[in-house]
Amino acid sequence: MANDTPAYDFKERDVYILRELAKNSSISSRDLAEILEDEYGIDVSYVTVNESIRNMREAGVFREAIVPNEEYFIFELFEFKFNPEYFADTWRNTMEKIRDDEHTLMYFLSDGEYQWKSIMLFPTREHGERWLHEFYKNHGKTVLNVRTSVMTNVLEFGASPDLFDYLDGEDDYQF
């Protein structure tokens, strides 16, 4: 996964397409073409809409992932730092274990204390506790400051369509 910002020249319709996909990710290209014309006054064919979506996907403008409904799994935030004493010899194996683990939904680095974080999915809280126990057995000397937090009462799950308005570079951020 690259950390580079995609080089993509947004057309006005691309921003509207992203907005509509955020509202309904399974909307058809035909329906999107109709919405573009009815709501935004943009007359394009569904083939053009489909091509636009494909080009944005290939350029890395958005990622597609299947994210299960939060009612099926326990979402857990897992945080840690690498232990500098063992970093050179063990960091890659530990990083790849988390990145490639079937329970990992998202894996990222945050600033501040240089904490690595992942959002993990487990079928039960006990399953998550067993996973953490096994992780410690195999990688405990590699990590420091390990924290886990169960994410309860997920109240927002998805990107707001309005967020995509900032991609055209014309709107200033309003609080």
Secondary structure as UniProt FT lines:
FT   HELIX           12..23
FT   TURN            25..26
FT   HELIX           29..40
FT   HELIX           46..59
FT   TURN            70..72
FT   STRAND          74..82
FT   TURN            84..86
FT   HELIX           87..100
FT   TURN            102..103
FT   STRAND          104..109
FT   TURN            112..114
FT   STRAND          116..122
FT   HELIX           125..139
FT   HELIX           140..142
FT   STRAND          143..151
FT   HELIX           161..168
//
